[in-house]
Amino acid sequence: MPKKKKKLLTRFLKWRYKHISNKTFIHIMSLVVGFMAGAVAVTLKNFTYFIEALLKKGIVFSENQLYFILPTIGLTFVYLYVKFVQKKPLQHAVSSIIYSLSKKGGMLSVKDIYTPLITAPLTVGFGGSVGLLGPAVKSGSALSSNLSRLLHIDAKTRSLLVACASSGAIASIFQSPIAAIIFAVEVFTLDFTMMSMLPLLLASISGVLTSYFFLGNEVLFSFSLTEGFELKDTAFYILLGIGTAFASIYFTKMYFAILSLFKKLKSPKYKLLVGGIAIGIMLYAIPPLYGEGFSFINNLLHGDHLKALGSTPFDAYIHNIWVVIALLFGITIFKAIAMTTTIGAGGAGGIFIPTMVMGSALGNVVAKVINNLGFGFSVSESNFTLIGMAGLIAGVIHAPLTAIFLIAEITGGYELFVPLMITASISYLITKNALDYTIYTKELAKIGALLSHNKDQMVLGLLELDDVIEKNFRPVHPDMTLGEMLHESVAKSKRNIYPVLDNHKKLMGIIVLDDIRPFMFDTDMYEKVFVNSLMHAPPELIFYETDNMKEVMKKFQDSGAWNLPVIKEGKYEGFISKSKLLTAYRRKLIKHSQ
């Protein structure tokens, strides 16, 4: 930073500390962050829709033939950007934010501000079947993080402002401020206290106002609820809850299965080619899979399934309702495949909006089946379309309250609150029992970077192994005599445990002071007894690369030991003592609870 700007910043910070309280400053920052995140979301949407509008005429003119090549072109642009500008693989937006909050104090790279604004529109605009919510949240959060760093804001407040940015982005996209707040609480596991609620509320309001300022009264779903909840439909909403639960499980398992297939393709070029061709074929057969899919949802909500499906190879049979049902069910099945293929091929985008598309299709299918079975039942297809979205959101990202309030705010009222609660809660309960982790959290759980509403688990997740490893233990060699060990290690150490290492720093065993106490003063034994006859295996080992703090704590509990050695890359690194671990835990708990 130039000296002149640095001086101005220093003067501003001094003035701020003197005249503005920390609480007031946080509230001001939450408004600013909400505005910035809202502006990012609007920019992202407009840029993407501009690309889609440019390509749409060509798609119509070519009678869908361009579907075969557009995804590959878009993915190629993303590949070139990542290779020559980003220079590191793209990360899943929400997962990387959670990791940042857990392990980096809310620190995000400057590149994370502008990279989503480039890669996501290129992916979605050219037909990639992913959403813009994740990239919008990532870009807004990175803006918030870097602004906080510039203004010397502490880690805890910075993490809160990152969550505020996510609320601002979501509120701007959906114009649903309450759901935006709840998303931050459920997905980022924020403590829902007055200290966090007011900044989140201000950021959400700021995000919504930004959307209104730039887009006016334009909304994603131009739908007005005409039919409310009827008691006789309760059984069908329970059925929909079960259906969306199984769809959520399918969605999640398919996501990881397809990504594992793409990991086998070592070259990014092969991933791009295979993914681009696969997406092109799917788009040609099922055009609604193109891009995010908001127009598909809107057409279903207005009861126009023919417009929702568009031109397909099955147009000759489209007047048969069961063909329509089969095609809509095909969207339910293939949306998950198309979305994951886009991500696996190197595209950038989120899973939230594809989840909504899949849920809307499934809800509409269930309603159409009920209405056309011939048993005299009649349900609202638009209502089931909406509630299907809630069921999938609740199941896929384990966020039932976000799902309920988002759909309630989209409809502009709470007439569907009861069926929303029925379907979302059933979907969540079944999915949660079947899958411990979501697409956002599974990989984070493996490395111990997962935040939790359980405060014990949360604090353990915030601790780092490097913070508690002690290295002031004097090692001994297995060929040493007892006398050499006493003079070179025991006499010079303040610890009562000694790691036995070979010439390559590999841990052979340990010796505790109690092991040698009976004869350490018997000089006759000094040249007769060797370290390799005294050493023994430690009660447990801690592996730096794989053990998280929860597993470390469990190893102490199961072994009953007070000190355990740490192995890093196959070599001895140091010890962790239970007393230091508990002290670090207590300090972190106090800091987190302030």
Phi, psi and omega per residue, in radians:
M1 nan 2.315 3.104
P2 -1.000 2.638 -3.064
K3 -1.057 -0.671 -3.108
K4 -1.106 -0.795 3.130
K5 -1.166 -0.646 3.134
K6 -1.118 -0.687 3.106
K7 -1.137 -0.745 3.105
L8 -1.072 -0.730 3.124
L9 -1.125 -0.747 3.126
T10 -1.075 -0.757 3.110
R11 -1.096 -0.725 3.122
F12 -1.108 -0.768 -3.126
L13 -1.102 -0.708 3.100
K14 -1.107 -0.746 3.121
W15 -1.118 -0.716 -3.137
R16 -1.084 -0.842 -3.126
Y17 -1.090 -0.493 -3.094
K18 -1.449 -0.631 -2.961
H19 -1.964 -0.330 -3.083
I20 -2.112 2.187 3.115
S21 -1.180 2.783 -3.099
N22 -1.095 -0.703 -3.129
K23 -1.112 -0.783 3.122
T24 -1.119 -0.683 -3.138
F25 -1.119 -0.691 3.101
I26 -1.074 -0.734 3.136
H27 -1.133 -0.710 3.096
I28 -1.122 -0.772 -3.131
M29 -1.114 -0.640 3.131
S30 -1.123 -0.648 3.062
L31 -1.140 -0.776 3.136
V32 -1.101 -0.782 -3.125
V33 -1.125 -0.717 3.105
G34 -1.073 -0.736 3.101
F35 -1.096 -0.810 -3.119
M36 -1.100 -0.765 3.134
A37 -1.130 -0.680 3.086
G38 -1.108 -0.728 3.120
A39 -1.143 -0.660 3.081
V40 -1.084 -0.786 -3.128
A41 -1.092 -0.758 3.123
V42 -1.109 -0.760 3.126
T43 -1.068 -0.783 -3.126
L44 -1.075 -0.792 3.131
K45 -1.092 -0.846 -3.069
N46 -1.135 -0.721 3.122
F47 -1.095 -0.742 3.140
T48 -1.153 -0.789 -3.122
Y49 -1.169 -0.522 3.076
F50 -1.121 -0.791 3.114
I51 -1.107 -0.772 3.136
E52 -1.064 -0.733 -3.127
A53 -1.128 -0.648 3.109
L54 -1.127 -0.664 -3.057
L55 -1.516 -0.337 -3.027
K56 -1.081 -0.741 -3.125
K57 -1.088 -0.670 3.119
G58 -1.157 -0.632 3.131
I59 -1.147 -0.798 3.139
V60 -1.118 -0.779 -3.097
F61 -1.105 -0.632 -3.093
S62 -1.529 0.068 -3.108
E63 0.957 0.895 3.061
N64 1.268 0.046 -3.118
Q65 -1.131 -0.517 -3.128
L66 -1.170 -0.307 3.109
Y67 -1.006 -0.480 -3.092
F68 -1.228 -0.501 -3.021
I69 -2.000 -0.393 -3.075
L70 -1.032 -0.824 3.135
P71 -1.030 -0.682 3.132
T72 -1.126 -0.679 3.113
I73 -1.116 -0.832 3.131
G74 -1.058 -0.780 3.137
L75 -1.152 -0.560 3.089
T76 -1.137 -0.754 3.080
F77 -1.039 -0.757 3.127
V78 -1.111 -0.768 3.132
Y79 -1.017 -0.787 -3.133
L80 -1.134 -0.688 3.116
Y81 -1.126 -0.815 -3.114
V82 -1.102 -0.711 -3.082
K83 -1.235 -0.735 -3.003
F84 -1.790 -0.320 -3.122
V85 -2.011 -1.012 -3.121
Q86 -1.161 -0.804 3.078
K87 1.089 0.366 2.959
K88 -2.753 2.661 -3.055
P89 -1.033 2.605 3.063
L90 -1.215 2.547 3.123
Q91 -1.933 2.686 3.058
H92 -1.106 2.239 -2.951
A93 -1.009 -1.043 -3.036
V94 -1.172 -0.721 3.136
S95 -1.053 -0.720 -3.127
S96 -1.188 -0.547 3.083
I97 -1.210 -0.758 3.108
I98 -1.061 -0.734 3.106
Y99 -1.081 -0.713 3.121
S100 -1.086 -0.753 3.135
L101 -1.161 -0.618 -3.077
S102 -1.364 -0.771 -2.956
K103 -2.018 -0.233 -3.043
K104 -2.168 0.194 3.126
G105 1.109 0.536 3.115
G106 1.384 0.287 -3.136
M107 -1.468 2.200 3.083
L108 -2.219 2.637 -3.078
S109 -1.228 2.673 3.051
V110 -1.074 -0.618 3.132
K111 -1.063 -0.488 -3.136
D112 -1.191 -0.212 3.089
I113 -1.294 -0.870 -3.003
Y114 -1.756 -0.374 -3.127
T115 -1.048 -0.805 3.102
P116 -1.087 -0.530 -3.135
L117 -1.229 -0.294 3.123
I118 -1.775 -0.887 -3.021
T119 -1.271 -0.669 -3.106
A120 -1.164 -0.831 3.087
P121 -1.058 -0.649 3.100
L122 -1.142 -0.637 3.126
T123 -1.258 -0.941 -3.047
V124 -1.277 -0.746 -3.112
G125 -1.048 -0.581 3.128
F126 -1.607 0.219 2.995
G127 1.892 -0.054 3.093
G128 -1.020 2.309 -2.975
S129 -1.548 0.975 -3.138
V130 -2.224 3.091 -3.082
G131 -1.883 2.943 -3.134
L132 -1.752 -0.143 -3.071
L133 -1.112 -0.845 -3.137
G134 -1.000 -0.883 3.087
P135 -1.053 -0.659 3.114
A136 -1.113 -0.758 3.116
V137 -1.123 -0.723 -3.120
K138 -1.125 -0.819 -3.123
S139 -1.125 -0.798 3.116
G140 -1.097 -0.706 3.129
S141 -1.151 -0.672 3.114
A142 -1.158 -0.674 3.047
L143 -1.031 -0.831 -3.136
S144 -1.074 -0.781 -3.116
S145 -1.071 -0.810 -3.082
N146 -1.280 -0.569 3.039
L147 -1.156 -0.703 3.107
S148 -1.105 -0.712 3.120
R149 -1.135 -0.710 3.129
L150 -1.078 -0.647 -3.093
L151 -1.620 0.216 3.054
H152 1.032 0.708 3.118
I153 -1.451 2.425 -3.073
D154 -1.168 2.858 -2.996
A155 -1.060 -0.724 -3.087
K156 -1.165 -0.760 3.110
T157 -1.180 -0.649 3.101
R158 -1.058 -0.726 3.115
S159 -1.108 -0.690 3.097
L160 -1.105 -0.719 -3.129
L161 -1.229 -0.514 3.022
V162 -1.110 -0.757 3.078
A163 -1.127 -0.637 3.081
C164 -1.078 -0.679 3.113
A165 -1.092 -0.707 3.112
S166 -1.115 -0.702 3.102
S167 -1.100 -0.746 3.134
G168 -1.094 -0.721 3.141
A169 -1.155 -0.785 -3.127
I170 -1.164 -0.754 3.128
A171 -1.075 -0.631 3.138
S172 -1.220 -0.735 -3.100
I173 -1.216 -0.811 -3.046
F174 -1.750 -0.157 -3.028
Q175 0.915 0.865 -3.107
S176 -2.398 1.440 -3.019
P177 -1.121 -0.603 -3.112
I178 -1.199 -0.818 3.117
A179 -1.060 -0.603 3.135
A180 -1.113 -0.722 3.103
I181 -1.124 -0.805 -3.086
I182 -1.151 -0.614 3.085
F183 -1.011 -0.799 -3.138
A184 -1.080 -0.660 -3.128
V185 -1.257 -0.785 -3.062
E186 -1.324 -0.782 -3.024
V187 -1.480 -0.718 3.138
F188 -1.636 0.112 3.079
T189 0.842 0.807 3.106
L190 -1.358 2.483 3.042
D191 -1.188 2.173 -3.078
F192 -1.540 1.443 3.117
T193 -2.112 2.994 3.116
M194 -1.075 -0.525 -3.134
M195 -1.122 -0.616 -3.131
S196 -1.695 -0.494 -3.035
M197 -1.155 -0.770 -3.082
L198 -1.142 -0.806 3.054
P199 -1.039 -0.713 3.111
L200 -1.092 -0.723 3.131
L201 -1.115 -0.791 3.133
L202 -1.107 -0.710 3.126
A203 -1.138 -0.698 3.131
S204 -1.139 -0.765 3.103
I205 -1.075 -0.769 3.137
S206 -1.082 -0.708 3.112
G207 -1.122 -0.751 3.126
V208 -1.129 -0.790 3.141
L209 -1.094 -0.625 3.087
T210 -1.091 -0.735 3.111
S211 -1.093 -0.782 3.121
Y212 -1.119 -0.657 -3.113
F213 -1.113 -0.766 -3.081
F214 -1.531 -0.527 -3.034
L215 -1.983 -0.074 -3.110
G216 1.183 -2.437 -3.114
N217 -1.565 0.205 3.124
E218 -1.129 2.252 -3.123
V219 -2.178 2.776 3.141
L220 -1.209 -0.704 -3.102
F221 -2.065 1.795 3.131
S222 -1.482 1.305 -3.015
F223 -2.383 2.356 3.071
S224 -2.038 2.268 -3.109
L225 -1.217 2.211 3.140
T226 -1.987 -0.358 -3.127
E227 -2.161 2.240 3.134
G228 -1.610 -2.892 -3.122
F229 -1.383 2.380 3.044
E230 -2.113 2.348 -3.055
L231 -1.000 -0.606 -3.086
K232 -1.135 -0.298 -3.107
D233 -1.601 0.034 -3.045
T234 -0.983 -0.793 -3.114
A235 -1.051 -0.630 -3.129
F236 -1.239 -0.588 3.082
Y237 -1.225 -0.587 3.032
I238 -1.112 -0.768 3.088
L239 -1.039 -0.726 3.118
L240 -1.128 -0.658 3.089
G241 -1.069 -0.736 3.105
I242 -1.156 -0.751 3.139
G243 -1.090 -0.758 3.138
T244 -1.218 -0.497 3.082
A245 -1.125 -0.843 3.132
F246 -1.154 -0.614 3.085
A247 -1.146 -0.649 3.115
S248 -1.140 -0.729 3.109
I249 -1.111 -0.766 3.093
Y250 -1.053 -0.799 -3.129
F251 -0.982 -0.849 -3.080
T252 -1.182 -0.819 -3.121
K253 -1.140 -0.684 3.122
M254 -1.129 -0.658 3.125
Y255 -1.000 -0.913 -3.084
F256 -1.269 -0.544 3.120
A257 -1.154 -0.803 -3.129
I258 -1.194 -0.707 3.105
L259 -1.077 -0.647 3.108
S260 -1.149 -0.587 3.077
L261 -1.159 -0.738 3.131
F262 -1.178 -0.518 3.121
K263 -1.131 -0.436 3.118
K264 -1.251 -0.386 3.066
L265 -1.494 1.796 -3.009
K266 -1.191 -0.643 -3.073
S267 -1.478 2.269 3.069
P268 -1.035 -0.492 3.126
K269 -1.167 -0.715 3.106
Y270 -1.156 -0.706 3.107
K271 -1.047 -0.781 3.141
L272 -1.064 -0.819 -3.077
L273 -1.166 -0.856 -3.127
V274 -1.108 -0.818 -3.134
G275 -1.114 -0.780 -3.130
G276 -1.067 -0.772 3.130
I277 -1.138 -0.767 -3.123
A278 -1.085 -0.758 3.122
I279 -1.146 -0.731 3.126
G280 -1.025 -0.749 3.111
I281 -1.109 -0.774 -3.141
M282 -1.119 -0.698 3.137
L283 -1.164 -0.641 3.119
Y284 -1.127 -0.701 -3.131
A285 -1.378 -0.634 -3.075
I286 -2.314 1.449 -3.076
P287 -0.968 -0.570 -3.132
P288 -1.078 -0.203 3.100
L289 -1.275 -0.170 -3.108
Y290 -1.142 2.228 3.038
G291 1.123 -2.637 -3.073
E292 -1.200 -0.904 3.114
G293 1.864 0.316 3.137
F294 -1.154 -0.622 3.120
S295 -1.130 -0.609 3.081
F296 -1.065 -0.804 3.138
I297 -1.103 -0.796 -3.125
N298 -1.044 -0.746 3.132
N299 -1.126 -0.670 3.086
L300 -1.142 -0.716 3.141
L301 -1.099 -0.535 3.123
H302 -1.580 0.126 3.076
G303 1.337 0.262 -3.106
D304 -1.852 1.386 -3.086
H305 -1.252 -0.460 3.121
L306 -1.141 -0.751 3.102
K307 -1.207 -0.605 3.129
A308 -1.104 -0.717 -3.112
L309 -1.331 -0.506 -3.131
G310 1.221 -2.780 -3.127
S311 -1.529 2.101 -3.121
T312 -2.232 2.908 3.065
P313 -1.120 -0.140 -3.081
F314 -1.870 0.394 -3.080
D315 -1.038 -0.521 -3.120
A316 -1.139 -0.368 -3.073
Y317 -1.974 0.151 -2.967
I318 -1.200 -0.298 -3.132
H319 -1.413 -0.133 3.027
N320 -1.492 2.076 -3.034
I321 -1.043 -0.549 -3.124
W322 -1.288 -0.474 3.009
V323 -1.196 -0.725 3.077
V324 -1.035 -0.793 3.136
I325 -1.067 -0.737 3.140
A326 -1.121 -0.709 3.131
L327 -1.167 -0.720 3.100
L328 -1.136 -0.668 3.095
F329 -1.169 -0.582 3.059
G330 -1.070 -0.656 3.076
I331 -1.133 -0.699 3.084
T332 -1.001 -0.756 -3.111
I333 -1.294 -0.825 -2.954
F334 -1.491 -0.257 3.106
K335 -1.090 -0.747 3.115
A336 -1.099 -0.698 -3.132
I337 -1.182 -0.820 -3.123
A338 -1.106 -0.721 -3.136
M339 -1.094 -0.870 -3.094
T340 -1.195 -0.615 3.083
T341 -1.078 -0.705 3.107
T342 -1.068 -0.791 -3.134
I343 -1.203 -0.772 -3.138
G344 -1.084 -0.555 -3.130
A345 -1.375 -0.052 3.103
G346 1.898 0.096 3.134
G347 -1.311 2.885 3.138
A348 -2.023 2.312 3.121
G349 2.948 3.031 -3.093
G350 -1.913 3.063 -3.098
I351 -1.845 -0.205 -2.998
F352 -1.118 -0.881 -3.078
I353 -1.242 -0.703 2.991
P354 -0.989 -0.592 3.064
T355 -1.076 -0.730 3.117
M356 -1.136 -0.713 3.127
V357 -1.085 -0.819 3.138
M358 -1.089 -0.727 3.127
G359 -1.156 -0.690 3.124
S360 -1.116 -0.723 3.124
A361 -1.119 -0.771 -3.123
L362 -1.152 -0.761 3.112
G363 -1.056 -0.722 3.120
N364 -1.165 -0.667 3.094
V365 -1.080 -0.822 -3.137
V366 -1.044 -0.775 3.133
A367 -1.116 -0.744 -3.133
K368 -1.152 -0.684 3.099
V369 -1.102 -0.800 3.129
I370 -1.050 -0.743 -3.073
N371 -1.300 -0.333 -3.036
N372 -2.037 0.202 3.099
L373 -1.322 -0.346 3.115
G374 1.567 0.225 -3.139
F375 -1.670 0.115 3.104
G376 1.486 0.091 3.106
F377 -1.415 2.578 3.114
S378 -2.530 2.122 3.116
V379 -2.218 2.843 3.138
S380 -1.375 2.033 -3.132
E381 -1.177 -0.623 3.130
S382 -1.174 -0.692 3.107
N383 -1.099 -0.781 -3.139
F384 -1.155 -0.573 3.073
T385 -1.080 -0.785 3.118
L386 -1.140 -0.812 -3.049
I387 -1.272 -0.488 3.019
G388 -1.062 -0.673 3.079
M389 -1.070 -0.768 -3.137
A390 -1.093 -0.720 -3.140
G391 -1.072 -0.741 3.138
L392 -1.213 -0.708 3.125
I393 -1.092 -0.789 -3.131
A394 -1.068 -0.691 -3.090
G395 -1.388 -0.761 -3.027
V396 -1.266 -0.781 -3.093
I397 -1.871 0.154 3.111
H398 0.942 0.829 -3.117
A399 -2.343 1.277 -3.059
P400 -1.141 -0.651 -3.117
L401 -1.213 -0.676 3.046
T402 -1.010 -0.799 -3.125
A403 -1.056 -0.802 -3.082
I404 -1.121 -0.887 -3.065
F405 -1.267 -0.553 3.114
L406 -1.102 -0.862 -3.124
I407 -1.189 -0.652 3.107
A408 -1.086 -0.713 3.141
E409 -1.274 -0.605 3.108
I410 -1.079 -0.694 -3.105
T411 -1.390 -0.171 3.110
G412 1.336 0.300 3.119
G413 -2.993 -3.131 -3.056
Y414 -2.093 0.459 3.131
E415 -1.133 -0.467 -3.114
L416 -1.743 0.290 -3.040
F417 -1.059 -0.738 -3.114
V418 -1.131 -0.919 3.110
P419 -1.123 -0.549 3.067
L420 -1.075 -0.758 3.134
M421 -1.159 -0.708 -3.139
I422 -1.066 -0.962 -3.061
T423 -1.172 -0.811 -3.096
A424 -1.121 -0.740 -3.109
S425 -1.184 -0.712 3.118
I426 -1.132 -0.801 3.130
S427 -1.044 -0.772 -3.120
Y428 -1.128 -0.818 -3.076
L429 -1.098 -0.772 -3.132
I430 -1.168 -0.797 -3.101
T431 -1.165 -0.720 -3.128
K432 -1.096 -0.634 3.104
N433 -1.263 -0.530 -3.122
A434 -1.477 -0.589 -3.075
L435 -2.270 2.076 -3.139
D436 -1.203 -0.560 -3.034
Y437 -2.236 2.774 3.137
T438 -1.728 3.121 3.047
I439 -1.021 -0.606 3.135
Y440 -1.195 -0.612 -2.860
T441 -1.951 -0.224 -3.017
K442 -1.053 -0.877 -3.124
E443 -1.177 -0.584 3.121
L444 -1.169 -0.637 3.135
A445 -1.100 -0.590 -3.122
K446 -1.129 -0.541 -3.082
I447 -1.846 0.189 3.092
G448 1.196 0.517 -3.108
A449 -1.927 0.380 -3.042
L450 -1.644 2.209 3.057
L451 -1.400 2.679 -3.083
S452 -2.520 2.651 3.043
H453 -1.288 -0.307 3.010
N454 -1.252 2.037 -3.001
K455 -1.113 -0.650 3.096
D456 -1.058 -0.840 3.135
Q457 -1.114 -0.685 -3.131
M458 -1.056 -0.859 -3.083
V459 -1.160 -0.704 3.091
L460 -1.075 -0.679 3.123
G461 -1.159 -0.472 -3.134
L462 -1.423 -0.320 3.125
L463 -1.336 2.578 3.093
E464 -2.008 2.510 3.101
L465 -0.994 -0.701 -3.113
D466 -1.046 -0.431 -3.117
D467 -1.292 -0.353 -3.019
V468 -2.108 -0.056 3.101
I469 -1.299 2.264 3.102
E470 -1.892 2.398 -3.048
K471 -2.118 0.265 -3.105
N472 -1.654 0.544 3.056
F473 -1.672 2.300 -3.100
R474 -1.510 2.063 -3.115
P475 -1.339 2.771 3.047
V476 -2.248 2.811 -3.125
H477 -1.793 2.531 -3.086
P478 -1.095 -0.387 -3.122
D479 -1.567 -0.023 3.114
M480 -1.159 2.593 2.970
T481 -1.450 2.909 3.101
L482 -1.032 -0.715 -3.130
G483 -1.103 -0.753 3.116
E484 -1.102 -0.706 3.138
M485 -1.100 -0.757 -3.110
L486 -1.129 -0.745 -3.076
H487 -1.345 -0.661 -3.018
E488 -1.604 -0.405 -3.072
S489 -2.138 -0.987 -3.034
V490 -1.088 -0.780 -3.091
A491 -1.170 -0.407 -3.070
K492 -1.834 0.081 -3.067
S493 -1.969 2.560 3.050
K494 -1.703 0.007 -3.095
R495 -1.814 2.860 -3.109
N496 -1.936 0.316 3.122
I497 -2.411 2.485 -3.014
Y498 -2.316 2.073 3.092
P499 -1.312 2.384 3.102
V500 -1.707 2.012 -3.044
L501 -2.094 2.550 3.018
D502 -1.506 -2.980 -3.074
N503 -1.175 -0.273 -3.107
H504 -1.859 0.322 -3.141
K505 1.121 0.382 3.070
K506 -1.474 2.325 -3.093
L507 -1.289 2.097 3.118
M508 -1.653 -0.489 -3.111
G509 2.972 -2.931 3.102
I510 -2.395 2.750 2.997
I511 -2.234 2.268 3.089
V512 -1.766 2.578 -3.104
L513 -0.939 -0.614 3.126
D514 -1.103 -0.426 -3.131
D515 -1.188 -0.513 -3.063
I516 -1.940 -0.073 -3.085
R517 -0.996 -0.689 -3.078
P518 -1.076 -0.492 -3.080
F519 -2.291 0.342 -3.113
M520 -1.241 -0.312 3.096
F521 -1.781 0.056 3.098
D522 -1.570 1.698 -3.044
T523 -1.114 -0.385 3.121
D524 -1.146 -0.389 -3.092
M525 -1.554 -0.174 -2.982
Y526 -1.047 -0.650 -3.103
E527 -1.748 -0.127 -3.081
K528 -1.676 -0.473 -3.068
V529 -1.825 2.352 -3.130
F530 -1.977 2.722 -3.104
V531 -1.015 -0.697 -3.085
N532 -1.118 -0.301 3.090
S533 -1.589 -0.220 -3.130
L534 -1.742 -0.459 -3.034
M535 -1.241 2.750 3.079
H536 -2.570 2.874 -3.101
A537 -1.226 2.486 3.050
P538 -1.161 2.680 -3.132
P539 -1.093 -0.398 3.136
E540 -2.895 2.740 3.080
L541 -2.052 2.532 3.041
I542 -1.886 2.189 -3.111
F543 -1.782 2.053 -3.014
Y544 -0.993 -0.739 -3.021
E545 -1.313 -0.481 -2.980
T546 -2.039 -0.449 -3.060
D547 -1.515 2.189 3.001
N548 -1.611 3.082 -3.030
M549 -1.144 -0.538 3.096
K550 -1.120 -0.747 3.128
E551 -1.212 -0.623 3.094
V552 -1.076 -0.812 3.125
M553 -1.063 -0.680 3.131
K554 -1.158 -0.663 3.126
K555 -1.145 -0.661 3.055
F556 -1.125 -0.736 -3.114
Q557 -1.142 -0.778 -3.083
D558 -1.271 -0.619 -3.066
S559 -1.512 -0.420 -3.092
G560 1.288 0.162 -3.103
A561 -1.401 2.781 3.068
W562 -1.851 -0.274 3.082
N563 -2.461 2.323 3.113
L564 -2.290 2.385 -3.127
P565 -1.327 2.606 3.128
V566 -1.881 2.288 3.113
I567 -1.921 2.162 3.125
K568 -2.174 2.111 -3.111
E569 0.940 0.685 3.069
G570 1.428 -0.032 -3.101
K571 -2.082 2.752 3.102
Y572 -1.139 2.304 -3.128
E573 -1.980 -0.568 -3.086
G574 2.766 -2.887 3.112
F575 -2.142 2.675 2.908
I576 -1.985 2.226 3.091
S577 -1.750 2.515 -3.122
K578 -1.080 -0.660 -3.104
S579 -1.128 -0.746 3.122
K580 -1.189 -0.652 3.124
L581 -1.094 -0.784 -3.133
L582 -1.192 -0.619 3.088
T583 -1.138 -0.776 3.117
A584 -1.114 -0.686 3.105
Y585 -1.086 -0.788 -3.121
R586 -1.098 -0.755 3.136
R587 -1.117 -0.736 3.139
K588 -1.154 -0.670 3.125
L589 -1.109 -0.756 3.125
I590 -1.108 -0.792 -3.134
K591 -1.110 -0.715 -3.109
H592 -1.211 -0.517 -3.057
S593 -1.528 -0.183 -3.092
Q594 -1.169 nan nan
